[in-house]
Amino acid sequence: MNSNVFCSKSVERDLNMIEKIELIKKEIEAVELLNAEQLEGFRIQYLGTKSKIKDLFNDLKSVPNEQKRETGQLLNGLRNFAQEKYDYAKENASTSETEKNKIDLSRPEDKITIGSRHPLSLVRTEIIEIFNRIGFKVSEGPEIEDDWHNFSALNFPPEHPARDMQDTFFIQKGDNPKDEIALRTHTSSVQVRVMENEKPPIRTISPGRVYRNEAISARAHCFFHQVEGLYIDKDVSFADLKQTLLYFAKEMFGEKAQIRLRPSYFPFTEPSAEVDVSCTICNSKGCNVCKYTGWLEILGCGMVDPNVLEASNIDSKEYSGFAFGMGVERIAQLKYRVNDLRLYSENDVRFLKQFTSGI
């Protein structure tokens, strides 16, 4: 009786093992392997060291000896079935990823949008390169300046309009001018710093942004860009200044460009002059841009006032020099025929993309 019970239990246990194998096989058949996450989950559940198939192999020792061979073959078949499904899905996933990343060399190229440098940057760079060729180096300084470097050292009298709040953005305003701090109104302040820290001969240009308290319009803005030049040495004359500016005009506007100098006044130069260049739009014949004069104003200049030299501890009896300053927007306006200064600061892509070729 005990023998019959044992045989009955063995058959039941054997059938359970086979049923488990068939059940797991159906599970494997139903599993979808579409991505890396599903593949990894399948491997852990059916092929890992703690997988369902591994558990069945551990239970094989409880199967009667006469059934072990058949059951073992079924288990090996199940494991091979799971491994083949895993390998096939993994290979297809790799192939799909490769095809996805594959470059079709026969396709037309995608259009790449090319950016451009700002027109003011283009003109600023061109101005610097022109003066570099004749020995001028670039000097830079802070945009927030004290009264000494922005006004006093440049021979501005206390009552000069530029010192008034209607013309200058003051950060700190007080009864004592020495304590006043403002956004620089010109890059001449950089020239003062150069004169204070270097000994002649000095040959430098100072490009940078400056600020004026002006209403924004097509012809004026509250901030703009300047390039100012300074040359100090022994026996520097007005003729040197004129030839330097003529060289600049021809390099910037073409060999046919001519200049004329008109008397003017600046606190830091004496004598002073305004410089006009022959109109490149109408070839000096007269148009609405040059107001039918044939000339366009481009910069101011003059011989450095002896008071400015002495303020920076340079002997005005031994040394002389000239200075000039131009607005980058003004030069760009003449070069590119742009009539509205506001376009330079509005970041309108329709305007800026016209300068794509100037990278």
Short mmCIF file of the C-alpha atoms (twelve columns), coordinates in Angstrom:
data_MODEL
# 
_entry.id   MODEL 
# 
loop_
_atom_site.group_PDB 
_atom_site.id 
_atom_site.type_symbol 
_atom_site.label_atom_id 
_atom_site.label_alt_id 
_atom_site.label_comp_id 
_atom_site.label_asym_id 
_atom_site.label_seq_id 
_atom_site.Cartn_x 
_atom_site.Cartn_y 
_atom_site.Cartn_z 
_atom_site.pdbx_PDB_model_num 
ATOM 1   C CA . MET A 1   0.000  0.000   0.000   1 
ATOM 2   C CA . ASN A 2   2.811  2.345   0.846   1 
ATOM 3   C CA . SER A 3   4.435  1.559   -2.495  1 
ATOM 4   C CA . ASN A 4   1.269  2.487   -4.399  1 
ATOM 5   C CA . VAL A 5   0.949  5.752   -2.506  1 
ATOM 6   C CA . PHE A 6   4.566  6.587   -3.343  1 
ATOM 7   C CA . CYS A 7   4.030  5.918   -7.026  1 
ATOM 8   C CA . SER A 8   0.880  8.045   -7.057  1 
ATOM 9   C CA . LYS A 9   2.668  10.949  -5.413  1 
ATOM 10  C CA . SER A 10  5.612  10.630  -7.834  1 
ATOM 11  C CA . VAL A 11  3.368  10.746  -10.857 1 
ATOM 12  C CA . GLU A 12  1.563  13.782  -9.419  1 
ATOM 13  C CA . ARG A 13  4.853  15.543  -8.738  1 
ATOM 14  C CA . ASP A 14  6.104  14.695  -12.242 1 
ATOM 15  C CA . LEU A 15  2.945  15.977  -13.850 1 
ATOM 16  C CA . ASN A 16  3.223  19.203  -11.870 1 
ATOM 17  C CA . MET A 17  6.786  19.700  -13.173 1 
ATOM 18  C CA . ILE A 18  5.702  19.167  -16.764 1 
ATOM 19  C CA . GLU A 19  2.736  21.481  -16.261 1 
ATOM 20  C CA . LYS A 20  5.058  24.145  -14.897 1 
ATOM 21  C CA . ILE A 21  7.313  23.765  -17.931 1 
ATOM 22  C CA . GLU A 22  4.394  24.106  -20.306 1 
ATOM 23  C CA . LEU A 23  3.011  27.061  -18.353 1 
ATOM 24  C CA . ILE A 24  6.319  28.930  -18.421 1 
ATOM 25  C CA . LYS A 25  6.738  28.159  -22.122 1 
ATOM 26  C CA . LYS A 26  3.356  29.775  -22.820 1 
ATOM 27  C CA . GLU A 27  4.414  32.783  -20.737 1 
ATOM 28  C CA . ILE A 28  7.594  33.117  -22.780 1 
ATOM 29  C CA . GLU A 29  5.646  32.876  -26.028 1 
ATOM 30  C CA . ALA A 30  3.314  35.665  -24.903 1 
ATOM 31  C CA . VAL A 31  6.056  38.092  -23.805 1 
ATOM 32  C CA . GLU A 32  6.752  41.033  -26.161 1 
ATOM 33  C CA . LEU A 33  10.347 42.271  -26.354 1 
ATOM 34  C CA . LEU A 34  10.273 45.697  -27.989 1 
ATOM 35  C CA . ASN A 35  12.909 47.689  -26.124 1 
ATOM 36  C CA . ALA A 36  16.000 47.384  -23.938 1 
ATOM 37  C CA . GLU A 37  14.000 47.621  -20.710 1 
ATOM 38  C CA . GLN A 38  11.761 44.689  -21.686 1 
ATOM 39  C CA . LEU A 39  14.799 42.658  -22.775 1 
ATOM 40  C CA . GLU A 40  16.508 43.141  -19.434 1 
ATOM 41  C CA . GLY A 41  13.332 42.207  -17.547 1 
ATOM 42  C CA . PHE A 42  12.961 39.041  -19.640 1 
ATOM 43  C CA . ARG A 43  16.565 38.032  -18.980 1 
ATOM 44  C CA . ILE A 44  16.191 38.439  -15.226 1 
ATOM 45  C CA . GLN A 45  12.846 36.594  -15.067 1 
ATOM 46  C CA . TYR A 46  13.678 33.625  -17.280 1 
ATOM 47  C CA . LEU A 47  17.477 33.395  -17.771 1 
ATOM 48  C CA . GLY A 48  19.027 34.868  -14.630 1 
ATOM 49  C CA . THR A 49  20.476 33.044  -11.616 1 
ATOM 50  C CA . LYS A 50  17.188 33.495  -9.734  1 
ATOM 51  C CA . SER A 51  14.877 32.975  -12.700 1 
ATOM 52  C CA . LYS A 52  11.842 30.723  -12.999 1 
ATOM 53  C CA . ILE A 53  13.727 28.245  -15.212 1 
ATOM 54  C CA . LYS A 54  16.592 28.113  -12.682 1 
ATOM 55  C CA . ASP A 55  14.080 27.257  -9.959  1 
ATOM 56  C CA . LEU A 56  12.751 24.378  -12.065 1 
ATOM 57  C CA . PHE A 57  16.285 23.018  -12.449 1 
ATOM 58  C CA . ASN A 58  16.655 23.172  -8.660  1 
ATOM 59  C CA . ASP A 59  13.408 21.166  -8.293  1 
ATOM 60  C CA . LEU A 60  14.691 18.488  -10.717 1 
ATOM 61  C CA . LYS A 61  16.321 16.615  -7.839  1 
ATOM 62  C CA . SER A 62  12.857 15.758  -6.440  1 
ATOM 63  C CA . VAL A 63  11.800 14.060  -9.691  1 
ATOM 64  C CA . PRO A 64  12.032 10.220  -9.684  1 
ATOM 65  C CA . ASN A 65  15.176 8.898   -11.335 1 
ATOM 66  C CA . GLU A 66  13.241 7.204   -14.138 1 
ATOM 67  C CA . GLN A 67  11.653 10.601  -15.028 1 
ATOM 68  C CA . LYS A 68  14.689 12.829  -14.673 1 
ATOM 69  C CA . ARG A 69  16.021 12.285  -18.174 1 
ATOM 70  C CA . GLU A 70  12.759 13.189  -19.880 1 
ATOM 71  C CA . THR A 71  12.084 16.094  -17.531 1 
ATOM 72  C CA . GLY A 72  15.662 17.347  -17.910 1 
ATOM 73  C CA . GLN A 73  15.300 17.336  -21.702 1 
ATOM 74  C CA . LEU A 74  12.102 19.354  -21.397 1 
ATOM 75  C CA . LEU A 75  13.842 21.849  -19.110 1 
ATOM 76  C CA . ASN A 76  16.814 22.190  -21.464 1 
ATOM 77  C CA . GLY A 77  14.415 22.740  -24.329 1 
ATOM 78  C CA . LEU A 78  12.616 25.400  -22.319 1 
ATOM 79  C CA . ARG A 79  15.872 27.165  -21.474 1 
ATOM 80  C CA . ASN A 80  17.036 27.041  -25.104 1 
ATOM 81  C CA . PHE A 81  13.660 28.350  -26.237 1 
ATOM 82  C CA . ALA A 82  13.906 31.310  -23.858 1 
ATOM 83  C CA . GLN A 83  17.528 31.996  -24.838 1 
ATOM 84  C CA . GLU A 84  16.744 31.906  -28.566 1 
ATOM 85  C CA . LYS A 85  13.860 34.328  -28.121 1 
ATOM 86  C CA . TYR A 86  16.067 36.652  -26.082 1 
ATOM 87  C CA . ASP A 87  18.946 36.528  -28.607 1 
ATOM 88  C CA . TYR A 88  16.628 37.101  -31.570 1 
ATOM 89  C CA . ALA A 89  14.919 40.087  -29.956 1 
ATOM 90  C CA . LYS A 90  18.255 41.568  -28.876 1 
ATOM 91  C CA . GLU A 91  19.709 41.261  -32.378 1 
ATOM 92  C CA . ASN A 92  16.646 42.864  -33.951 1 
ATOM 93  C CA . ALA A 93  16.787 45.712  -31.442 1 
ATOM 94  C CA . SER A 94  20.461 46.366  -32.269 1 
ATOM 95  C CA . THR A 95  19.737 46.226  -35.995 1 
ATOM 96  C CA . SER A 96  16.846 48.677  -35.615 1 
ATOM 97  C CA . GLU A 97  19.021 51.068  -33.645 1 
ATOM 98  C CA . THR A 98  21.778 50.809  -36.254 1 
ATOM 99  C CA . GLU A 99  19.321 51.464  -39.073 1 
ATOM 100 C CA . LYS A 100 17.913 54.366  -37.121 1 
ATOM 101 C CA . ASN A 101 21.350 55.963  -36.760 1 
ATOM 102 C CA . LYS A 102 22.564 55.073  -40.217 1 
ATOM 103 C CA . ILE A 103 23.372 58.028  -42.463 1 
ATOM 104 C CA . ASP A 104 21.913 57.907  -45.935 1 
ATOM 105 C CA . LEU A 105 24.641 59.502  -48.049 1 
ATOM 106 C CA . SER A 106 22.313 59.691  -51.041 1 
ATOM 107 C CA . ARG A 107 19.907 62.080  -49.285 1 
ATOM 108 C CA . PRO A 108 20.128 65.810  -49.961 1 
ATOM 109 C CA . GLU A 109 21.800 67.643  -47.100 1 
ATOM 110 C CA . ASP A 110 19.713 69.333  -44.464 1 
ATOM 111 C CA . LYS A 111 19.666 73.095  -44.646 1 
ATOM 112 C CA . ILE A 112 21.802 74.520  -41.846 1 
ATOM 113 C CA . THR A 113 20.903 78.012  -40.734 1 
ATOM 114 C CA . ILE A 114 24.100 80.032  -40.519 1 
ATOM 115 C CA . GLY A 115 24.297 82.850  -38.033 1 
ATOM 116 C CA . SER A 116 26.074 86.127  -38.629 1 
ATOM 117 C CA . ARG A 117 28.118 88.678  -36.788 1 
ATOM 118 C CA . HIS A 118 26.409 91.908  -35.833 1 
ATOM 119 C CA . PRO A 119 27.040 94.760  -38.320 1 
ATOM 120 C CA . LEU A 120 28.500 96.907  -35.531 1 
ATOM 121 C CA . SER A 121 30.931 94.110  -34.658 1 
ATOM 122 C CA . LEU A 122 31.951 93.859  -38.306 1 
ATOM 123 C CA . VAL A 123 32.603 97.603  -38.589 1 
ATOM 124 C CA . ARG A 124 34.342 97.764  -35.193 1 
ATOM 125 C CA . THR A 125 36.682 94.936  -36.213 1 
ATOM 126 C CA . GLU A 126 37.424 96.591  -39.546 1 
ATOM 127 C CA . ILE A 127 38.252 99.924  -37.867 1 
ATOM 128 C CA . ILE A 128 40.587 98.208  -35.401 1 
ATOM 129 C CA . GLU A 129 42.358 96.314  -38.195 1 
ATOM 130 C CA . ILE A 130 42.904 99.518  -40.188 1 
ATOM 131 C CA . PHE A 131 44.578 101.299 -37.275 1 
ATOM 132 C CA . ASN A 132 46.494 98.179  -36.245 1 
ATOM 133 C CA . ARG A 133 48.238 98.292  -39.607 1 
ATOM 134 C CA . ILE A 134 49.751 101.674 -38.742 1 
ATOM 135 C CA . GLY A 135 50.830 100.770 -35.227 1 
ATOM 136 C CA . PHE A 136 47.855 101.587 -33.017 1 
ATOM 137 C CA . LYS A 137 47.169 99.119  -30.192 1 
ATOM 138 C CA . VAL A 138 43.789 98.502  -28.551 1 
ATOM 139 C CA . SER A 139 43.112 99.755  -25.005 1 
ATOM 140 C CA . GLU A 140 39.963 99.122  -22.988 1 
ATOM 141 C CA . GLY A 141 38.565 100.458 -19.738 1 
ATOM 142 C CA . PRO A 142 35.518 100.421 -17.429 1 
ATOM 143 C CA . GLU A 143 32.107 101.635 -18.573 1 
ATOM 144 C CA . ILE A 144 31.412 103.117 -15.130 1 
ATOM 145 C CA . GLU A 145 33.765 106.042 -14.575 1 
ATOM 146 C CA . ASP A 146 34.583 108.628 -11.935 1 
ATOM 147 C CA . ASP A 147 34.508 112.358 -12.588 1 
ATOM 148 C CA . TRP A 148 38.283 112.658 -12.956 1 
ATOM 149 C CA . HIS A 149 38.678 110.244 -15.852 1 
ATOM 150 C CA . ASN A 150 35.404 111.140 -17.562 1 
ATOM 151 C CA . PHE A 151 35.533 114.952 -17.243 1 
ATOM 152 C CA . SER A 152 38.180 116.729 -15.169 1 
ATOM 153 C CA . ALA A 153 41.295 115.133 -16.662 1 
ATOM 154 C CA . LEU A 154 39.924 115.936 -20.115 1 
ATOM 155 C CA . ASN A 155 39.728 119.678 -19.416 1 
ATOM 156 C CA . PHE A 156 35.939 119.826 -19.001 1 
ATOM 157 C CA . PRO A 157 35.096 122.977 -16.998 1 
ATOM 158 C CA . PRO A 158 32.727 122.620 -14.009 1 
ATOM 159 C CA . GLU A 159 29.930 124.413 -15.861 1 
ATOM 160 C CA . HIS A 160 30.163 122.257 -19.037 1 
ATOM 161 C CA . PRO A 161 26.731 120.939 -20.184 1 
ATOM 162 C CA . ALA A 162 28.048 117.355 -20.307 1 
ATOM 163 C CA . ARG A 163 28.285 117.415 -16.513 1 
ATOM 164 C CA . ASP A 164 24.563 118.085 -16.277 1 
ATOM 165 C CA . MET A 165 22.138 115.267 -15.469 1 
ATOM 166 C CA . GLN A 166 20.185 116.081 -18.626 1 
ATOM 167 C CA . ASP A 167 23.119 114.821 -20.707 1 
ATOM 168 C CA . THR A 168 24.774 112.138 -18.555 1 
ATOM 169 C CA . PHE A 169 23.604 109.045 -16.662 1 
ATOM 170 C CA . PHE A 170 24.918 109.626 -13.152 1 
ATOM 171 C CA . ILE A 171 25.122 106.709 -10.752 1 
ATOM 172 C CA . GLN A 172 26.261 108.897 -7.909  1 
ATOM 173 C CA . LYS A 173 25.754 112.660 -7.925  1 
ATOM 174 C CA . GLY A 174 26.916 115.012 -5.183  1 
ATOM 175 C CA . ASP A 175 28.064 118.503 -4.303  1 
ATOM 176 C CA . ASN A 176 31.699 117.513 -4.753  1 
ATOM 177 C CA . PRO A 177 32.470 116.554 -8.390  1 
ATOM 178 C CA . LYS A 178 35.273 114.265 -7.186  1 
ATOM 179 C CA . ASP A 179 32.668 111.955 -5.653  1 
ATOM 180 C CA . GLU A 180 30.525 111.706 -8.774  1 
ATOM 181 C CA . ILE A 181 30.280 108.431 -10.692 1 
ATOM 182 C CA . ALA A 182 28.589 108.059 -14.082 1 
ATOM 183 C CA . LEU A 183 28.273 105.833 -17.101 1 
ATOM 184 C CA . ARG A 184 31.064 107.007 -19.377 1 
ATOM 185 C CA . THR A 185 30.021 109.479 -22.052 1 
ATOM 186 C CA . HIS A 186 33.010 108.698 -24.306 1 
ATOM 187 C CA . THR A 187 35.971 106.324 -24.424 1 
ATOM 188 C CA . SER A 188 38.362 109.242 -23.925 1 
ATOM 189 C CA . SER A 189 38.410 108.123 -20.288 1 
ATOM 190 C CA . VAL A 190 40.365 105.066 -21.430 1 
ATOM 191 C CA . GLN A 191 42.935 107.370 -23.052 1 
ATOM 192 C CA . VAL A 192 43.394 109.179 -19.725 1 
ATOM 193 C CA . ARG A 193 44.116 105.861 -18.012 1 
ATOM 194 C CA . VAL A 194 46.638 104.998 -20.726 1 
ATOM 195 C CA . MET A 195 48.401 108.346 -20.334 1 
ATOM 196 C CA . GLU A 196 48.519 107.870 -16.555 1 
ATOM 197 C CA . ASN A 197 50.061 104.408 -16.762 1 
ATOM 198 C CA . GLU A 198 52.299 104.572 -19.849 1 
ATOM 199 C CA . LYS A 199 55.077 106.842 -20.983 1 
ATOM 200 C CA . PRO A 200 55.224 108.371 -24.490 1 
ATOM 201 C CA . PRO A 201 55.334 107.457 -27.284 1 
ATOM 202 C CA . ILE A 202 51.694 106.380 -27.032 1 
ATOM 203 C CA . ARG A 203 49.675 105.150 -29.982 1 
ATOM 204 C CA . THR A 204 46.347 103.605 -29.009 1 
ATOM 205 C CA . ILE A 205 42.686 103.257 -29.981 1 
ATOM 206 C CA . SER A 206 39.877 102.731 -27.481 1 
ATOM 207 C CA . PRO A 207 36.757 100.982 -28.798 1 
ATOM 208 C CA . GLY A 208 33.756 100.568 -26.518 1 
ATOM 209 C CA . ARG A 209 30.174 101.342 -25.536 1 
ATOM 210 C CA . VAL A 210 29.238 104.798 -24.245 1 
ATOM 211 C CA . TYR A 211 26.070 106.341 -22.820 1 
ATOM 212 C CA . ARG A 212 24.249 109.645 -23.259 1 
ATOM 213 C CA . ASN A 213 20.959 110.777 -21.747 1 
ATOM 214 C CA . GLU A 214 19.200 111.311 -25.072 1 
ATOM 215 C CA . ALA A 215 15.756 110.474 -26.409 1 
ATOM 216 C CA . ILE A 216 15.817 107.383 -28.629 1 
ATOM 217 C CA . SER A 217 15.076 108.147 -32.282 1 
ATOM 218 C CA . ALA A 218 16.230 107.212 -35.772 1 
ATOM 219 C CA . ARG A 219 19.195 109.596 -35.396 1 
ATOM 220 C CA . ALA A 220 20.068 109.233 -31.682 1 
ATOM 221 C CA . HIS A 221 20.224 106.610 -28.950 1 
ATOM 222 C CA . CYS A 222 20.923 106.450 -25.219 1 
ATOM 223 C CA . PHE A 223 23.854 104.104 -25.827 1 
ATOM 224 C CA . PHE A 224 26.138 103.696 -28.809 1 
ATOM 225 C CA . HIS A 225 29.695 102.667 -29.661 1 
ATOM 226 C CA . GLN A 226 32.832 104.714 -30.218 1 
ATOM 227 C CA . VAL A 227 36.401 104.194 -31.336 1 
ATOM 228 C CA . GLU A 228 38.719 106.935 -30.119 1 
ATOM 229 C CA . GLY A 229 42.379 107.258 -31.040 1 
ATOM 230 C CA . LEU A 230 45.362 108.899 -29.361 1 
ATOM 231 C CA . TYR A 231 48.920 109.500 -30.560 1 
ATOM 232 C CA . ILE A 232 51.483 111.217 -28.341 1 
ATOM 233 C CA . ASP A 233 55.154 111.650 -29.209 1 
ATOM 234 C CA . LYS A 234 57.700 114.340 -29.871 1 
ATOM 235 C CA . ASP A 235 56.978 116.720 -32.759 1 
ATOM 236 C CA . VAL A 236 53.515 115.382 -33.602 1 
ATOM 237 C CA . SER A 237 51.771 117.844 -35.911 1 
ATOM 238 C CA . PHE A 238 48.322 118.522 -37.333 1 
ATOM 239 C CA . ALA A 239 49.629 117.249 -40.673 1 
ATOM 240 C CA . ASP A 240 50.196 113.824 -39.038 1 
ATOM 241 C CA . LEU A 241 46.593 113.850 -37.867 1 
ATOM 242 C CA . LYS A 242 45.260 114.723 -41.320 1 
ATOM 243 C CA . GLN A 243 47.278 112.036 -43.086 1 
ATOM 244 C CA . THR A 244 46.227 109.407 -40.517 1 
ATOM 245 C CA . LEU A 245 42.556 110.202 -41.025 1 
ATOM 246 C CA . LEU A 246 42.921 110.310 -44.810 1 
ATOM 247 C CA . TYR A 247 44.507 106.858 -44.691 1 
ATOM 248 C CA . PHE A 248 41.586 105.615 -42.577 1 
ATOM 249 C CA . ALA A 249 38.988 107.082 -44.959 1 
ATOM 250 C CA . LYS A 250 40.566 105.471 -48.014 1 
ATOM 251 C CA . GLU A 251 40.856 102.088 -46.294 1 
ATOM 252 C CA . MET A 252 37.278 102.191 -45.018 1 
ATOM 253 C CA . PHE A 253 35.424 103.830 -47.918 1 
ATOM 254 C CA . GLY A 254 37.685 103.181 -50.915 1 
ATOM 255 C CA . GLU A 255 40.631 104.778 -52.678 1 
ATOM 256 C CA . LYS A 256 38.497 107.569 -54.139 1 
ATOM 257 C CA . ALA A 257 37.441 108.801 -50.698 1 
ATOM 258 C CA . GLN A 258 38.450 112.323 -49.742 1 
ATOM 259 C CA . ILE A 259 38.202 114.193 -46.446 1 
ATOM 260 C CA . ARG A 260 37.779 117.779 -45.391 1 
ATOM 261 C CA . LEU A 261 38.327 119.346 -41.971 1 
ATOM 262 C CA . ARG A 262 36.073 122.049 -40.517 1 
ATOM 263 C CA . PRO A 263 37.024 124.087 -37.427 1 
ATOM 264 C CA . SER A 264 35.224 122.987 -34.274 1 
ATOM 265 C CA . TYR A 265 35.585 122.894 -30.485 1 
ATOM 266 C CA . PHE A 266 36.241 120.075 -27.993 1 
ATOM 267 C CA . PRO A 267 37.418 120.672 -24.408 1 
ATOM 268 C CA . PHE A 268 40.314 118.219 -24.681 1 
ATOM 269 C CA . THR A 269 41.765 119.273 -28.048 1 
ATOM 270 C CA . GLU A 270 43.038 122.591 -29.403 1 
ATOM 271 C CA . PRO A 271 42.797 123.237 -32.297 1 
ATOM 272 C CA . SER A 272 39.801 121.000 -32.988 1 
ATOM 273 C CA . ALA A 273 38.041 119.951 -36.178 1 
ATOM 274 C CA . GLU A 274 35.112 118.004 -37.553 1 
ATOM 275 C CA . VAL A 275 36.001 115.589 -40.338 1 
ATOM 276 C CA . ASP A 276 33.775 114.994 -43.353 1 
ATOM 277 C CA . VAL A 277 34.237 112.263 -45.956 1 
ATOM 278 C CA . SER A 278 33.105 112.499 -49.550 1 
ATOM 279 C CA . CYS A 279 29.652 110.949 -49.932 1 
ATOM 280 C CA . THR A 280 29.989 107.371 -51.178 1 
ATOM 281 C CA . ILE A 281 26.293 107.134 -52.021 1 
ATOM 282 C CA . CYS A 282 26.194 109.854 -54.677 1 
ATOM 283 C CA . ASN A 283 29.950 110.112 -55.365 1 
ATOM 284 C CA . SER A 284 29.908 113.689 -54.008 1 
ATOM 285 C CA . LYS A 285 27.291 114.811 -56.548 1 
ATOM 286 C CA . GLY A 286 24.694 115.533 -53.861 1 
ATOM 287 C CA . CYS A 287 21.818 113.455 -52.471 1 
ATOM 288 C CA . ASN A 288 19.313 113.494 -49.611 1 
ATOM 289 C CA . VAL A 289 21.696 111.552 -47.353 1 
ATOM 290 C CA . CYS A 290 24.465 114.154 -47.585 1 
ATOM 291 C CA . LYS A 291 21.863 116.949 -47.833 1 
ATOM 292 C CA . TYR A 292 23.138 117.727 -51.328 1 
ATOM 293 C CA . THR A 293 26.524 118.890 -50.026 1 
ATOM 294 C CA . GLY A 294 28.536 115.913 -51.270 1 
ATOM 295 C CA . TRP A 295 30.041 115.452 -47.774 1 
ATOM 296 C CA . LEU A 296 29.196 113.313 -44.741 1 
ATOM 297 C CA . GLU A 297 30.413 113.976 -41.200 1 
ATOM 298 C CA . ILE A 298 32.223 110.955 -39.707 1 
ATOM 299 C CA . LEU A 299 34.307 112.055 -36.692 1 
ATOM 300 C CA . GLY A 300 35.816 114.772 -34.522 1 
ATOM 301 C CA . CYS A 301 39.514 115.344 -33.920 1 
ATOM 302 C CA . GLY A 302 42.210 117.789 -32.843 1 
ATOM 303 C CA . MET A 303 45.570 118.299 -31.210 1 
ATOM 304 C CA . VAL A 304 45.624 117.209 -27.561 1 
ATOM 305 C CA . ASP A 305 45.252 120.228 -25.268 1 
ATOM 306 C CA . PRO A 306 48.412 120.840 -23.178 1 
ATOM 307 C CA . ASN A 307 46.239 120.878 -20.036 1 
ATOM 308 C CA . VAL A 308 45.196 117.280 -20.740 1 
ATOM 309 C CA . LEU A 309 48.826 116.197 -21.094 1 
ATOM 310 C CA . GLU A 310 49.839 117.955 -17.880 1 
ATOM 311 C CA . ALA A 311 46.906 116.403 -15.990 1 
ATOM 312 C CA . SER A 312 48.397 112.973 -16.768 1 
ATOM 313 C CA . ASN A 313 51.952 114.056 -15.854 1 
ATOM 314 C CA . ILE A 314 53.161 114.312 -19.465 1 
ATOM 315 C CA . ASP A 315 55.406 117.281 -20.233 1 
ATOM 316 C CA . SER A 316 53.464 119.353 -22.790 1 
ATOM 317 C CA . LYS A 317 56.613 121.271 -23.747 1 
ATOM 318 C CA . GLU A 318 58.384 118.098 -24.822 1 
ATOM 319 C CA . TYR A 319 55.477 116.075 -26.177 1 
ATOM 320 C CA . SER A 320 52.474 116.799 -28.366 1 
ATOM 321 C CA . GLY A 321 49.774 114.611 -29.799 1 
ATOM 322 C CA . PHE A 322 46.495 114.278 -31.599 1 
ATOM 323 C CA . ALA A 323 43.215 112.582 -30.755 1 
ATOM 324 C CA . PHE A 324 40.141 111.591 -32.716 1 
ATOM 325 C CA . GLY A 325 36.846 109.878 -32.059 1 
ATOM 326 C CA . MET A 326 34.172 108.331 -34.234 1 
ATOM 327 C CA . GLY A 327 30.831 106.620 -33.718 1 
ATOM 328 C CA . VAL A 328 30.791 103.031 -34.939 1 
ATOM 329 C CA . GLU A 329 27.070 103.337 -35.725 1 
ATOM 330 C CA . ARG A 330 27.804 106.367 -37.904 1 
ATOM 331 C CA . ILE A 331 30.458 104.518 -39.894 1 
ATOM 332 C CA . ALA A 332 28.170 101.482 -40.224 1 
ATOM 333 C CA . GLN A 333 25.351 103.770 -41.340 1 
ATOM 334 C CA . LEU A 334 27.459 105.111 -44.179 1 
ATOM 335 C CA . LYS A 335 28.947 101.743 -45.065 1 
ATOM 336 C CA . TYR A 336 25.675 99.787  -45.113 1 
ATOM 337 C CA . ARG A 337 23.314 102.741 -45.826 1 
ATOM 338 C CA . VAL A 338 21.220 102.119 -42.710 1 
ATOM 339 C CA . ASN A 339 19.020 105.141 -41.943 1 
ATOM 340 C CA . ASP A 340 17.670 104.162 -38.495 1 
ATOM 341 C CA . LEU A 341 20.038 103.730 -35.532 1 
ATOM 342 C CA . ARG A 342 17.406 101.754 -33.624 1 
ATOM 343 C CA . LEU A 343 17.832 98.801  -35.980 1 
ATOM 344 C CA . TYR A 344 21.257 98.094  -34.493 1 
ATOM 345 C CA . SER A 345 19.848 97.343  -31.036 1 
ATOM 346 C CA . GLU A 346 16.435 95.788  -31.748 1 
ATOM 347 C CA . ASN A 347 17.792 92.311  -32.644 1 
ATOM 348 C CA . ASP A 348 15.389 91.999  -35.568 1 
ATOM 349 C CA . VAL A 349 16.429 88.829  -37.394 1 
ATOM 350 C CA . ARG A 350 15.126 90.227  -40.686 1 
ATOM 351 C CA . PHE A 351 17.702 92.998  -40.389 1 
ATOM 352 C CA . LEU A 352 20.591 90.961  -38.981 1 
ATOM 353 C CA . LYS A 353 20.385 88.100  -41.495 1 
ATOM 354 C CA . GLN A 354 21.406 90.529  -44.249 1 
ATOM 355 C CA . PHE A 355 24.936 90.367  -42.824 1 
ATOM 356 C CA . THR A 356 25.262 86.571  -42.951 1 
ATOM 357 C CA . SER A 357 28.026 86.758  -45.559 1 
ATOM 358 C CA . GLY A 358 30.120 88.854  -43.216 1 
ATOM 359 C CA . ILE A 359 31.042 86.049  -40.785 1 
# 
